Amino acid sequence: MIAGFKIQGEEHLGRIMTKVITYGTFDLFHEGHYRLLQRAKALGDYLIVGVTTEAYDKARGKLNVVDSLMTRIENVKKAGFADEVIIEEELGQKINDIKKFQIDIFTVGSDWAGSFDYLMDYCKVVYLERTKNISSTMLREKNSCIQRIGIIGTGRIAQRFIPEARLVSGVSTQGVYNPHITSARRFADKWEINAYTDLEEFYSAVDVVYIASPHETHYEYIRSALNHGKHVLCEKPMVLKKAQAEELFELAREKKKVLFEGIKTAYCPGFHKLLGVAGSGTVGMIRNVEACFTKLEQENSRELTAPVYGGSFLELGSYVMLPILKLFGKDFEEIRFDTIKGENGLDLFTKASLCYPTGVATATCGLGVKSEGRLLIAGTKGYIVAEAPWWKTSYFEVHYENPGEVDKYSERFLGDGLRYEISDFLSMINGNSSSEFKLTRGESVALAGVMERFMEEREG
């Protein structure tokens, strides 16, 4: 025995047997699942497969599970590799199962590399190479398919996207495009996906395009992807001109594809709870909204060096404008920008002031100046306050005239939050438009118009 587990082939209870265990949701069962089970079985003599319950998936942040538990168990059995199927119901069960079933090898896909190293105290841990190309042939017979995502761009937000997409059932990240081959290959090798430097080849391999490239490239990539018949999820700001936003939404309508702007706060459960409370009349008529988001960037970062498309407002303005548009609407009477600029002319700190017929608002953001960073909604009966990071809304308070009267609200915010927008995007692709209100096309067009106004004033 070594570190609490048996060497493969050691005699156990009078017979030589290597026991292997693996776990998963196994939703919308596809070739990737089949190959993982096939390779897991090849590691030993006896394979136990743990299938997660809906409750446990929800607790660990897995969204959008389609198939029932019994369907998923039946699909695992039909694959023909499992000698035994068990149900995973709670955190910590893996250690107990390994002890209970006297497991020699624990294995999962390499998507989770390093996540289960703590089990090495109990058995051998093997991470199986990810299946890069997922086909949905098996599922299309049931009118259900995996949406294969292709990523354009290899920056920080793209790095965060892949582990979040992993936690949304019904999507698989297939590949990445970057015209710079070194960047594309480095990114693809890290995440075990395919690298593309040819756009046509990239489009032919995916169903959905996620655009995470620099702001100035968004318009052409969105237009190209829609014309190739692909659904598009684009990082904020989607585009920087109102007319471009209107044109692209019309093109998406003509092509019968979904065009979706990725402002993660818009799809965050806590933010929706906050908007619901604000709109309920609890604080009376809303007269003032103040939203602030600042962070400090390295001086050589793209955000502070890109001569035309850098600066704090283009980077963070979508976040701070969002609650203002949601609560006061798109038809402001006046907007003014006050900025602090760096030596290169880019804004280090910007405050946008908006006047509406019934109230006023300020949207403040900074990359070179640090501020408190909260969201304040003031009404005729009280006010709502959400402290930083309110853009990942998990807690807020409602205060009234009586200082001792405070209502407190909380909501879970999972991971980086991108899983919420991916889940709602997938729902819209599948024909469910119930999430469309979270960020309407009109609001995206209005945001593009604000960005256009800011750039015109900055250049003027």
Solvent accessible surface area in square Angstrom, and as a share of the most:
residue,aa,sasa,rsa
1,M,145,0.65
2,I,97,0.49
3,A,68,0.53
4,G,56,0.53
5,F,38,0.16
6,K,20,0.09
7,I,91,0.46
8,Q,112,0.50
9,G,35,0.33
10,E,62,0.28
11,E,114,0.51
12,H,35,0.16
13,L,136,0.68
14,G,63,0.61
15,R,114,0.41
16,I,119,0.60
17,M,49,0.22
18,T,4,0.02
19,K,36,0.15
20,V,1,0.00
21,I,0,0.00
22,T,0,0.00
23,Y,17,0.06
24,G,18,0.18
25,T,9,0.05
26,F,7,0.03
27,D,8,0.04
28,L,7,0.03
29,F,13,0.05
30,H,23,0.10
31,E,35,0.16
32,G,10,0.10
33,H,35,0.15
34,Y,86,0.33
35,R,100,0.37
36,L,32,0.16
37,L,0,0.00
38,Q,81,0.36
39,R,74,0.27
40,A,0,0.00
41,K,55,0.23
42,A,86,0.67
43,L,45,0.22
44,G,20,0.19
45,D,78,0.40
46,Y,57,0.22
47,L,0,0.00
48,I,0,0.00
49,V,0,0.00
50,G,0,0.00
51,V,0,0.00
52,T,1,0.01
53,T,20,0.12
54,E,83,0.37
55,A,76,0.59
56,Y,19,0.07
57,D,2,0.01
58,K,154,0.65
59,A,57,0.44
60,R,79,0.29
61,G,0,0.00
62,K,32,0.13
63,L,36,0.18
64,N,47,0.24
65,V,40,0.23
66,V,90,0.52
67,D,22,0.11
68,S,57,0.37
69,L,30,0.15
70,M,137,0.61
71,T,54,0.31
72,R,0,0.00
73,I,15,0.08
74,E,81,0.36
75,N,24,0.13
76,V,0,0.00
77,K,111,0.47
78,K,150,0.63
79,A,17,0.13
80,G,62,0.59
81,F,34,0.14
82,A,25,0.19
83,D,66,0.34
84,E,57,0.26
85,V,36,0.21
86,I,27,0.13
87,I,69,0.35
88,E,2,0.01
89,E,113,0.51
90,E,104,0.47
91,L,158,0.79
92,G,43,0.42
93,Q,25,0.11
94,K,20,0.09
95,I,43,0.22
96,N,89,0.46
97,D,10,0.05
98,I,5,0.02
99,K,122,0.52
100,K,150,0.63
101,F,31,0.13
102,Q,84,0.37
103,I,5,0.03
104,D,4,0.02
105,I,6,0.03
106,F,0,0.00
107,T,0,0.00
108,V,9,0.05
109,G,11,0.11
110,S,18,0.12
111,D,46,0.24
112,W,72,0.25
113,A,67,0.52
114,G,43,0.42
115,S,58,0.37
116,F,31,0.13
117,D,60,0.31
118,Y,115,0.44
119,L,0,0.00
120,M,93,0.42
121,D,98,0.51
122,Y,67,0.26
123,C,0,0.00
124,K,103,0.44
125,V,17,0.10
126,V,32,0.18
127,Y,54,0.20
128,L,17,0.08
129,E,104,0.47
130,R,40,0.15
131,T,18,0.11
132,K,71,0.30
133,N,84,0.43
134,I,8,0.04
135,S,46,0.30
136,S,2,0.02
137,T,83,0.48
138,M,85,0.38
139,L,3,0.01
140,R,122,0.45
141,E,145,0.65
142,K,110,0.47
143,N,150,0.77
144,S,31,0.20
145,C,41,0.25
146,I,5,0.03
147,Q,16,0.07
148,R,49,0.18
149,I,3,0.02
150,G,0,0.00
151,I,0,0.00
152,I,3,0.01
153,G,8,0.07
154,T,28,0.16
155,G,39,0.38
156,R,124,0.45
157,I,41,0.21
158,A,0,0.00
159,Q,55,0.24
160,R,98,0.36
161,F,1,0.00
162,I,14,0.07
163,P,41,0.26
164,E,9,0.04
165,A,3,0.03
166,R,58,0.21
167,L,23,0.12
168,V,2,0.01
169,S,6,0.04
170,G,7,0.06
171,V,22,0.13
172,S,13,0.08
173,T,8,0.05
174,Q,5,0.02
175,G,0,0.00
176,V,0,0.00
177,Y,17,0.07
178,N,17,0.09
179,P,78,0.49
180,H,126,0.56
181,I,69,0.35
182,T,85,0.50
183,S,31,0.20
184,A,0,0.00
185,R,146,0.53
186,R,153,0.56
187,F,5,0.02
188,A,3,0.02
189,D,108,0.56
190,K,126,0.53
191,W,47,0.16
192,E,41,0.19
193,I,3,0.01
194,N,29,0.15
195,A,38,0.30
196,Y,17,0.06
197,T,60,0.35
198,D,70,0.36
199,L,45,0.23
200,E,106,0.48
201,E,97,0.44
202,F,0,0.00
203,Y,4,0.01
204,S,87,0.56
205,A,19,0.15
206,V,0,0.00
207,D,27,0.14
208,V,2,0.01
209,V,0,0.00
210,Y,1,0.00
211,I,0,0.00
212,A,10,0.08
213,S,14,0.09
214,P,55,0.34
215,H,14,0.06
216,E,82,0.37
217,T,42,0.24
218,H,2,0.01
219,Y,42,0.16
220,E,105,0.47
221,Y,35,0.13
222,I,0,0.00
223,R,99,0.36
224,S,29,0.19
225,A,0,0.00
226,L,0,0.00
227,N,72,0.37
228,H,72,0.32
229,G,31,0.30
230,K,31,0.13
231,H,25,0.11
232,V,0,0.00
233,L,2,0.01
234,C,0,0.00
235,E,14,0.06
236,K,19,0.08
237,P,3,0.02
238,M,3,0.02
239,V,5,0.03
240,L,14,0.07
241,K,105,0.45
242,K,96,0.41
243,A,71,0.55
244,Q,45,0.20
245,A,0,0.00
246,E,84,0.38
247,E,75,0.33
248,L,0,0.00
249,F,16,0.07
250,E,72,0.32
251,L,24,0.12
252,A,0,0.00
253,R,141,0.51
254,E,106,0.48
255,K,83,0.35
256,K,177,0.75
257,K,53,0.23
258,V,19,0.11
259,L,9,0.04
260,F,11,0.05
261,E,7,0.03
262,G,2,0.02
263,I,0,0.00
264,K,21,0.09
265,T,0,0.00
266,A,1,0.00
267,Y,7,0.02
268,C,0,0.00
269,P,45,0.28
270,G,0,0.00
271,F,1,0.00
272,H,36,0.16
273,K,72,0.31
274,L,0,0.00
275,L,26,0.13
276,G,46,0.44
277,V,17,0.10
278,A,2,0.02
279,G,64,0.61
280,S,75,0.48
281,G,34,0.33
282,T,45,0.26
283,V,0,0.00
284,G,15,0.14
285,M,111,0.50
286,I,25,0.13
287,R,103,0.37
288,N,30,0.16
289,V,0,0.00
290,E,66,0.30
291,A,2,0.01
292,C,18,0.11
293,F,16,0.07
294,T,3,0.02
295,K,65,0.28
296,L,117,0.58
297,E,28,0.12
298,Q,135,0.60
299,E,156,0.70
300,N,127,0.65
301,S,18,0.12
302,R,92,0.34
303,E,7,0.03
304,L,18,0.09
305,T,65,0.38
306,A,20,0.16
307,P,114,0.71
308,V,67,0.38
309,Y,66,0.25
310,G,2,0.02
311,G,1,0.01
312,S,0,0.00
313,F,0,0.00
314,L,1,0.00
315,E,19,0.08
316,L,3,0.01
317,G,0,0.00
318,S,1,0.01
319,Y,21,0.08
320,V,0,0.00
321,M,0,0.00
322,L,1,0.00
323,P,0,0.00
324,I,0,0.00
325,L,4,0.02
326,K,47,0.20
327,L,37,0.18
328,F,33,0.14
329,G,26,0.25
330,K,94,0.40
331,D,120,0.62
332,F,45,0.19
333,E,121,0.54
334,E,93,0.42
335,I,8,0.04
336,R,126,0.46
337,F,21,0.09
338,D,66,0.34
339,T,50,0.29
340,I,93,0.47
341,K,99,0.42
342,G,20,0.19
343,E,191,0.86
344,N,88,0.45
345,G,31,0.30
346,L,3,0.01
347,D,0,0.00
348,L,48,0.24
349,F,35,0.15
350,T,0,0.00
351,K,82,0.35
352,A,0,0.00
353,S,20,0.13
354,L,2,0.01
355,C,50,0.30
356,Y,16,0.06
357,P,98,0.62
358,T,73,0.42
359,G,11,0.10
360,V,78,0.45
361,A,1,0.01
362,T,37,0.22
363,A,0,0.00
364,T,11,0.06
365,C,0,0.00
366,G,0,0.00
367,L,1,0.01
368,G,36,0.35
369,V,53,0.30
370,K,126,0.53
371,S,44,0.29
372,E,121,0.54
373,G,3,0.03
374,R,82,0.30
375,L,1,0.01
376,L,25,0.13
377,I,0,0.00
378,A,27,0.21
379,G,20,0.19
380,T,84,0.49
381,K,134,0.57
382,G,12,0.11
383,Y,82,0.31
384,I,0,0.00
385,V,13,0.08
386,A,1,0.00
387,E,93,0.42
388,A,46,0.36
389,P,69,0.43
390,W,3,0.01
391,W,25,0.09
392,K,64,0.27
393,T,1,0.01
394,S,52,0.34
395,Y,98,0.37
396,F,3,0.01
397,E,35,0.16
398,V,0,0.00
399,H,37,0.16
400,Y,43,0.16
401,E,163,0.73
402,N,87,0.45
403,P,119,0.75
404,G,70,0.67
405,E,84,0.38
406,V,47,0.27
407,D,52,0.27
408,K,136,0.58
409,Y,64,0.24
410,S,75,0.48
411,E,60,0.27
412,R,133,0.49
413,F,36,0.15
414,L,24,0.12
415,G,53,0.51
416,D,45,0.23
417,G,0,0.00
418,L,3,0.02
419,R,14,0.05
420,Y,19,0.07
421,E,0,0.00
422,I,1,0.01
423,S,16,0.10
424,D,16,0.08
425,F,5,0.02
426,L,4,0.02
427,S,24,0.15
428,M,29,0.13
429,I,27,0.14
430,N,99,0.51
431,G,68,0.66
432,N,75,0.38
433,S,71,0.46
434,S,74,0.48
435,S,10,0.06
436,E,61,0.27
437,F,121,0.51
438,K,35,0.15
439,L,17,0.09
440,T,45,0.26
441,R,92,0.33
442,G,29,0.28
443,E,19,0.08
444,S,4,0.03
445,V,19,0.11
446,A,16,0.12
447,L,3,0.01
448,A,4,0.03
449,G,14,0.14
450,V,1,0.01
451,M,0,0.00
452,E,48,0.21
453,R,95,0.35
454,F,2,0.01
455,M,20,0.09
456,E,99,0.44
457,E,85,0.38
458,R,37,0.14
459,E,121,0.54
460,G,99,0.95
